[in-house]
């Protein structure tokens, strides 16, 4: 019984170690491609299309402009086309998205982009806001901006026309003061325009409620897409590792079942690999808990730290759900804009730890005697990769299927087998102890010896 369990443990251990390597690779690719941000971009773009299918054009450009804005994106990269892929934020809150769209619609943000402004206005109108109110506010703000810009240009030309340097510096000082006062005029116009829009509080609240409903659906779909994409990448890497490392499931099982020395060495390292795997497989829930703990530690107000301590992060919580819990717990007492940056920093640190953890797992695994990576510049079945390919094709395809199950599956399987082995070993020990404690009279007597009759 124990030998059979050891065979299964040894086999599962090999699958777990390879799956851990695949998990690290998948997480690195997902981070490099900013999969979460790109899925959020597509989800928000589709949401805009659903809200206003007949009036909104270039929805992806509007979504891209919102998600890579400084108020939402925590990326330190400059807004250059080459970095556009990584500029999108990986999380959003409905009020932030709605505010960004509103700022674009009234020309407070990106005043020179007429197409984006019209799209933002059309989207808000589809949500129930008044088109003329938005248009009037945008015209007033644009007019104020043109007035200020025209005054600044005229002032600069006047300064440049003065030939005397001393007089020019005096004139420049006066014009700087005048420009500052004109700037206050722009700020006043913007404030008046925003008040005019805010006067229709009922329509704004109703529009935001509708938008919040749609963004809730959007976040659910984004989570599903992200899981689907990571699943696809996992399957791709399962093919790469199974065929690249030439892992034949049938051959591996035969090895661990027939070679007791290799099997015993694998089982001996199972505890160490299991402990390392528990660290490597820290899921997003653990990242969110660690991020919340680190962010709470940075708060100087003890009352805020107490409020954050009451926030419970469940296993099913997403980043957005935790952000809402934090915002609700604080009740606006402190901004939480940098909480998302803390989550990203924690995830990055976790990824670095995972790389180090896998090095430790690999070091432990190399002690077992099973060569995960063929040595001496040879492949597993010959000097070239294609040697023995046809004979082991089916076994490698089986390996692809098993590795596609993911590291969590193999980790839980190994943990259950280790627990089962411990239970079986304890039961066997108890039976042996009970047999030894039985008195001789209670032990079954041996059968009588039959003596054959003498033959004459």
C-alpha positions as CSV (number, residue, x, y, z in Angstrom):
1,X,0.0,0.0,0.0
2,X,2.7,2.5,1.0
3,X,4.7,1.6,-2.1
4,X,1.7,2.4,-4.3
5,X,1.3,5.8,-2.5
6,X,5.0,6.5,-2.9
7,X,4.7,5.9,-6.6
8,X,1.8,8.3,-6.9
9,X,3.5,10.9,-4.8
10,X,6.7,10.7,-6.9
11,X,4.7,11.1,-10.1
12,X,2.6,14.0,-8.8
13,X,5.8,15.7,-7.5
14,X,7.3,15.8,-11.0
15,X,4.0,17.2,-12.5
16,X,3.9,19.8,-9.7
17,X,7.5,21.0,-10.3
18,X,6.9,21.4,-14.0
19,X,3.5,23.1,-13.4
20,X,5.2,25.6,-11.0
21,X,7.7,26.5,-13.8
22,X,4.7,27.0,-16.2
23,X,2.9,29.2,-13.6
24,X,5.9,31.5,-13.3
25,X,6.2,31.7,-17.0
26,X,2.5,32.5,-17.4
27,X,2.6,35.2,-14.8
28,X,5.6,36.8,-16.4
29,X,4.0,36.9,-19.8
30,X,0.7,38.2,-18.3
31,X,2.7,41.0,-16.7
32,X,4.7,41.8,-19.8
33,X,1.7,42.0,-22.0
34,X,-0.4,43.8,-19.4
35,X,-3.2,41.4,-20.0
36,X,-5.4,42.8,-17.2
37,X,-5.1,46.3,-18.6
38,X,-5.8,45.2,-22.2
39,X,-8.8,43.2,-21.1
40,X,-10.0,46.2,-19.2
41,X,-9.6,48.3,-22.3
42,X,-11.6,45.9,-24.5
43,X,-14.3,45.6,-21.8
44,X,-14.7,49.3,-21.3
45,X,-14.8,49.8,-25.1
46,X,-17.5,47.2,-25.5
47,X,-19.4,48.8,-22.6
48,X,-19.4,52.2,-24.3
49,X,-20.7,50.5,-27.5
50,X,-23.5,48.9,-25.6
51,X,-24.5,52.1,-23.9
52,X,-24.6,54.2,-27.1
53,X,-24.5,51.8,-30.1
54,X,-25.8,54.4,-32.6
55,X,-23.9,57.5,-31.7
56,X,-20.5,56.6,-30.2
57,X,-17.6,56.1,-32.7
58,X,-14.0,55.0,-32.0
59,X,-15.0,53.7,-28.5
60,X,-11.6,52.0,-28.0
61,X,-9.8,55.3,-28.4
62,X,-12.1,56.9,-25.8
63,X,-11.5,54.0,-23.5
64,X,-7.8,54.1,-24.1
65,X,-7.7,57.8,-23.3
66,X,-9.5,57.3,-20.0
67,X,-7.5,54.3,-18.8
68,X,-4.1,55.7,-19.5
69,X,-4.9,59.1,-17.9
70,X,-2.7,60.2,-15.0
71,X,-5.7,60.1,-12.6
72,X,-6.2,56.3,-13.2
73,X,-3.0,54.9,-14.5
74,X,-0.2,54.3,-12.0
75,X,2.3,53.6,-14.8
76,X,5.6,55.6,-14.5
77,X,6.2,55.3,-18.3
78,X,5.8,58.4,-20.5
79,X,2.8,58.7,-22.8
80,X,4.7,57.7,-25.9
81,X,3.2,55.4,-28.6
82,X,5.9,52.8,-27.9
83,X,4.7,52.5,-24.2
84,X,1.0,52.7,-25.0
85,X,0.6,49.0,-24.3
86,X,1.7,49.3,-20.7
87,X,0.1,52.7,-19.9
88,X,-3.5,51.3,-19.3
89,X,-4.5,50.9,-15.7
90,X,-5.2,47.4,-14.4
91,X,-8.2,48.4,-12.2
92,X,-11.0,51.0,-12.3
93,X,-13.7,52.4,-10.2
94,X,-16.9,53.6,-11.8
95,X,-16.8,57.1,-10.3
96,X,-13.2,57.6,-11.7
97,X,-14.2,56.5,-15.2
98,X,-17.4,58.6,-15.1
99,X,-15.4,61.7,-13.9
100,X,-12.8,61.2,-16.7
101,X,-15.5,61.0,-19.4
102,X,-17.2,64.1,-17.9
103,X,-14.0,66.1,-18.0
104,X,-13.4,65.1,-21.7
105,X,-17.0,66.0,-22.6
106,X,-16.7,69.6,-21.2
107,X,-13.2,70.1,-22.7
108,X,-11.6,70.3,-19.3
109,X,-9.4,67.4,-20.5
110,X,-7.9,67.1,-24.0
111,X,-9.6,70.3,-25.3
112,X,-7.9,70.0,-28.7
113,X,-9.4,66.6,-29.5
114,X,-12.8,67.3,-31.0
115,X,-13.7,63.7,-31.8
116,X,-13.1,62.5,-28.3
117,X,-15.1,65.3,-26.9
118,X,-18.1,64.5,-29.1
119,X,-17.8,60.8,-28.3
120,X,-17.8,61.6,-24.6
121,X,-20.7,63.9,-24.9
122,X,-22.7,61.4,-26.9
123,X,-22.0,58.8,-24.3
124,X,-23.3,61.0,-21.4
125,X,-26.3,62.0,-23.5
126,X,-27.1,58.3,-24.0
127,X,-26.9,57.9,-20.2
128,X,-29.5,60.7,-19.8
129,X,-27.6,64.0,-19.5
130,X,-28.6,67.1,-21.5
131,X,-26.6,67.6,-24.7
132,X,-27.0,71.3,-24.8
133,X,-25.8,71.8,-21.2
134,X,-22.6,69.8,-22.0
135,X,-22.0,71.7,-25.2
136,X,-22.5,75.1,-23.6
137,X,-20.0,74.2,-20.8
138,X,-17.5,72.9,-23.3
139,X,-17.9,76.1,-25.5
140,X,-17.4,78.4,-22.4
141,X,-14.3,76.5,-21.3
142,X,-12.8,76.4,-24.8
143,X,-13.5,80.2,-25.2
144,X,-11.8,81.0,-21.9
145,X,-8.8,78.8,-22.9
146,X,-8.5,80.6,-26.3
147,X,-8.7,84.0,-24.6
148,X,-5.9,83.2,-22.2
149,X,-3.8,81.6,-24.9
150,X,-4.3,84.6,-27.2
151,X,-3.3,87.0,-24.4
152,X,-0.2,85.0,-23.7
153,X,0.8,84.9,-27.3
154,X,0.3,88.6,-27.8
155,X,2.3,89.4,-24.6
156,X,5.2,87.3,-25.7
157,X,5.3,89.0,-29.1
158,X,5.3,92.4,-27.3
159,X,8.1,91.4,-25.1
160,X,10.2,90.1,-28.0
161,X,9.7,93.4,-29.8
162,X,11.5,95.4,-27.1
163,X,15.2,95.7,-27.9
164,X,16.5,97.0,-24.6
165,X,17.2,94.0,-22.3
166,X,16.5,95.9,-19.1
167,X,13.2,97.3,-20.4
168,X,12.3,93.8,-21.7
169,X,12.8,92.3,-18.3
170,X,10.6,94.9,-16.7
171,X,7.9,94.4,-19.2
172,X,8.1,90.6,-18.8
173,X,7.6,91.0,-15.0
174,X,4.5,93.1,-15.6
175,X,3.1,90.7,-18.2
176,X,3.7,87.6,-16.0
177,X,1.5,89.2,-13.3
178,X,-1.1,90.1,-15.9
179,X,-1.0,86.6,-17.3
180,X,-1.6,85.1,-13.8
181,X,-4.6,87.3,-13.4
182,X,-6.0,86.2,-16.8
183,X,-5.4,82.6,-15.7
184,X,-7.7,83.2,-12.7
185,X,-10.3,84.3,-15.3
186,X,-10.0,80.9,-17.0
187,X,-10.3,79.1,-13.6
188,X,-13.5,81.2,-12.8
189,X,-15.0,80.4,-16.2
190,X,-14.3,76.7,-15.7
191,X,-15.8,76.8,-12.3
192,X,-19.0,78.5,-13.6
193,X,-19.3,76.0,-16.4
194,X,-19.0,73.1,-14.0
195,X,-21.6,74.6,-11.8
196,X,-24.0,74.9,-14.7
197,X,-23.5,71.2,-15.4
198,X,-23.8,70.3,-11.8
199,X,-27.0,72.2,-11.5
200,X,-28.7,69.3,-13.3
201,X,-27.8,67.1,-10.3
202,X,-30.7,64.7,-10.9
203,X,-29.6,63.9,-14.5
204,X,-26.0,63.5,-13.4
205,X,-27.0,61.1,-10.6
206,X,-29.2,59.1,-12.8
207,X,-26.5,58.9,-15.5
208,X,-24.0,57.8,-13.0
209,X,-26.3,55.1,-11.6
210,X,-26.8,53.7,-15.1
211,X,-23.0,53.9,-15.8
212,X,-22.2,52.1,-12.5
213,X,-24.5,49.2,-13.5
214,X,-22.8,48.8,-16.9
215,X,-19.3,49.0,-15.4
216,X,-20.2,46.3,-12.9
217,X,-21.0,44.0,-15.8
218,X,-17.9,45.1,-17.5
219,X,-15.7,44.2,-14.6
220,X,-17.2,40.7,-14.4
221,X,-16.5,40.1,-18.1
222,X,-13.0,41.4,-17.8
223,X,-12.3,39.0,-15.0
224,X,-13.6,36.1,-17.1
225,X,-11.6,37.2,-20.1
226,X,-8.4,37.5,-18.0
227,X,-8.9,34.0,-16.6
228,X,-9.6,32.6,-20.1
229,X,-6.5,34.2,-21.6
230,X,-4.2,33.0,-18.7
231,X,-5.7,29.5,-19.2
232,X,-4.9,29.6,-22.9
233,X,-1.3,30.8,-22.2
234,X,-1.0,27.9,-19.6
235,X,-2.0,25.4,-22.3
236,X,0.5,26.9,-24.7
237,X,3.3,26.6,-22.2
238,X,2.2,23.1,-21.3
239,X,2.9,22.2,-25.0
240,X,6.2,24.1,-24.9
241,X,7.5,22.4,-21.7
242,X,6.1,18.9,-22.4
243,X,7.7,18.8,-25.9
244,X,10.7,21.0,-25.1
245,X,11.7,18.9,-22.0
246,X,10.5,15.7,-23.7
247,X,8.3,14.7,-20.8
248,X,6.6,11.3,-21.5
249,X,3.9,10.6,-18.9
250,X,4.1,6.8,-19.5
251,X,7.8,6.8,-19.3
252,X,7.9,8.9,-16.1
253,X,5.3,6.6,-14.4
254,X,7.2,3.5,-15.4
255,X,10.4,5.0,-13.9
256,X,8.9,6.0,-10.5
257,X,7.1,2.6,-10.2
258,X,10.0,0.4,-11.1
259,X,13.1,2.4,-9.8
260,X,12.8,2.3,-6.0
261,X,15.9,4.5,-5.5
262,X,14.5,7.4,-7.6
263,X,11.1,7.0,-6.1
264,X,12.4,7.2,-2.5
265,X,14.5,10.3,-3.4
266,X,11.5,12.0,-4.9
267,X,9.3,11.1,-1.9
268,X,12.0,12.4,0.4
269,X,11.9,15.8,-1.2
270,X,8.1,16.0,-1.4
271,X,7.8,17.9,1.9
272,X,10.3,20.6,0.9
273,X,8.8,21.0,-2.6
274,X,5.3,21.2,-1.1
275,X,6.4,24.0,1.3
276,X,8.0,25.9,-1.5
277,X,4.9,25.4,-3.7
278,X,2.7,26.9,-1.0
279,X,4.8,30.1,-1.2
280,X,4.9,30.2,-5.0
281,X,1.2,29.7,-5.4
282,X,0.2,32.7,-3.4
283,X,-2.9,33.7,-5.4
284,X,-4.3,37.2,-6.0
285,X,-6.2,37.0,-2.8
286,X,-3.0,36.8,-0.8
287,X,-1.6,39.7,-2.8
288,X,-4.6,41.8,-2.0
289,X,-4.3,40.9,1.7
290,X,-0.6,41.8,1.8
291,X,-1.2,45.0,-0.2
292,X,-3.9,46.1,2.2
293,X,-1.7,45.3,5.2
294,X,1.2,47.2,3.7
295,X,-1.0,50.2,2.8
296,X,-2.5,50.2,6.3
297,X,0.9,50.3,7.8
298,X,1.8,53.5,5.9
299,X,-1.2,55.4,7.4
300,X,-0.2,57.8,10.1
301,X,-3.7,58.2,11.6
302,X,-4.4,55.4,14.1
303,X,-8.1,55.8,13.4
304,X,-7.7,55.1,9.7
305,X,-5.5,52.1,10.5
306,X,-8.3,50.8,12.8
307,X,-10.9,51.2,10.1
308,X,-8.7,49.3,7.6
309,X,-8.1,46.5,10.0
310,X,-11.9,45.8,9.9
311,X,-11.8,45.3,6.1
312,X,-12.2,41.6,5.3
313,X,-10.7,40.2,2.1
314,X,-12.5,37.1,0.9
315,X,-11.1,34.4,-1.4
316,X,-13.4,35.4,-4.2
317,X,-12.7,39.2,-3.9
318,X,-11.3,40.9,-6.9
319,X,-9.1,44.0,-6.8
320,X,-12.1,46.3,-7.5
321,X,-14.1,44.6,-4.8
322,X,-11.4,45.3,-2.2
323,X,-11.1,48.9,-3.4
324,X,-14.8,49.4,-2.8
325,X,-14.6,47.9,0.6
326,X,-11.7,50.1,1.5
327,X,-13.4,53.3,0.2
328,X,-16.6,52.3,2.1
329,X,-14.7,51.7,5.3
330,X,-12.9,55.0,5.2
331,X,-15.9,57.0,4.1
332,X,-13.8,59.6,2.3
333,X,-11.5,60.3,5.2
334,X,-8.5,59.7,3.1
335,X,-8.0,59.2,-0.7
336,X,-7.3,55.7,-1.8
337,X,-5.8,56.5,-5.2
338,X,-2.4,55.0,-4.3
339,X,-4.0,51.7,-3.1
340,X,-3.9,50.3,-6.6
341,X,-0.3,51.2,-6.9
342,X,0.4,49.3,-3.7
343,X,-1.4,46.3,-5.1
344,X,0.8,46.4,-8.2
345,X,3.9,46.8,-6.2
346,X,3.0,43.9,-4.0
347,X,2.2,41.7,-7.1
348,X,5.6,42.7,-8.6
349,X,7.4,41.8,-5.3
350,X,5.5,38.5,-5.2
351,X,6.6,37.7,-8.7
352,X,10.2,38.3,-7.8
353,X,9.8,36.1,-4.7
354,X,8.2,33.4,-6.9
355,X,11.2,33.4,-9.2
356,X,13.5,32.9,-6.2
357,X,11.2,30.3,-4.7
358,X,11.3,28.3,-7.9
359,X,15.1,28.3,-7.8
360,X,14.8,26.8,-4.4
361,X,12.3,24.2,-5.7
362,X,14.5,23.4,-8.6
363,X,17.5,23.0,-6.3
364,X,15.5,20.6,-4.0
365,X,14.2,18.7,-7.0
366,X,17.7,18.2,-8.5
367,X,18.6,16.1,-5.4
368,X,16.0,13.4,-6.4
369,X,18.0,11.9,-9.2
370,X,15.3,12.7,-11.9
371,X,16.7,14.9,-14.6
372,X,14.1,17.4,-15.4
373,X,16.5,19.1,-17.8
374,X,18.6,16.6,-19.8
375,X,22.3,16.9,-19.1
376,X,25.5,16.7,-21.1
377,X,24.1,18.7,-24.0
378,X,22.0,15.6,-25.0
379,X,18.3,15.2,-25.3
380,X,16.3,12.7,-23.3
381,X,16.2,10.0,-26.0
382,X,19.2,10.8,-28.1
383,X,21.6,13.3,-29.5
384,X,18.9,15.3,-31.3
385,X,15.5,16.4,-30.2
386,X,13.7,14.3,-32.8
387,X,15.3,11.0,-31.7
388,X,12.5,8.8,-30.3
389,X,9.9,11.4,-31.1
390,X,7.3,9.1,-32.7
391,X,7.6,6.5,-29.9
392,X,7.0,9.1,-27.2
393,X,4.5,11.3,-29.0
394,X,1.4,9.9,-27.2
395,X,3.1,10.1,-23.8
396,X,4.1,13.8,-24.4
397,X,0.5,14.6,-25.4
398,X,-0.7,13.0,-22.2
399,X,1.8,15.3,-20.4
400,X,0.3,18.3,-22.1
401,X,-3.1,17.4,-20.8
402,X,-1.9,16.8,-17.3
403,X,0.2,19.9,-17.1
404,X,-2.8,22.0,-18.4
405,X,-4.6,21.2,-15.1
406,X,-2.4,23.8,-13.5
407,X,-0.1,23.9,-10.5
408,X,-2.9,24.4,-7.9
409,X,-4.4,21.0,-8.9
410,X,-1.1,19.2,-8.5
411,X,-0.3,21.0,-5.3
412,X,-3.6,19.9,-3.7
413,X,-3.2,16.4,-5.0
414,X,0.3,16.1,-3.5
415,X,-1.0,17.5,-0.2
416,X,-3.9,15.0,-0.1
417,X,-1.6,12.1,-1.0
418,X,0.9,13.1,1.7
419,X,-1.9,13.3,4.3
420,X,-3.2,9.9,3.1
421,X,0.2,8.4,3.4
422,X,0.6,9.7,6.9
423,X,-2.8,8.3,7.9
424,X,-2.1,4.9,6.4
425,X,1.3,4.7,8.0
426,X,-0.3,5.5,11.4
427,X,-2.9,2.8,10.9
428,X,-0.3,0.2,10.0
429,X,1.8,1.2,13.1
430,X,-1.3,0.9,15.3
431,X,-2.1,-2.6,13.9
432,X,1.5,-3.7,14.5
433,X,1.5,-2.4,18.0
434,X,-1.8,-4.1,18.8
435,X,-0.5,-7.4,17.4
436,X,2.6,-7.2,19.6
437,X,0.5,-6.4,22.7
438,X,-1.8,-9.4,22.3
439,X,-1.1,-12.2,24.9
440,X,0.0,-15.5,23.7
441,X,-3.3,-17.1,24.6
442,X,-5.2,-14.7,22.4
443,X,-3.0,-15.3,19.4
444,X,-4.3,-17.8,16.9
445,X,-2.8,-21.2,17.2
446,X,-0.9,-22.6,14.3
447,X,-2.6,-25.5,12.5
448,X,-1.7,-29.0,13.8
449,X,1.1,-30.8,12.0
450,X,0.0,-33.7,10.0
451,X,2.3,-36.6,10.1
452,X,2.0,-39.0,7.2
453,X,1.5,-42.6,8.1
454,X,4.4,-45.0,7.8
455,X,4.5,-46.7,4.5
456,X,5.2,-50.4,4.5
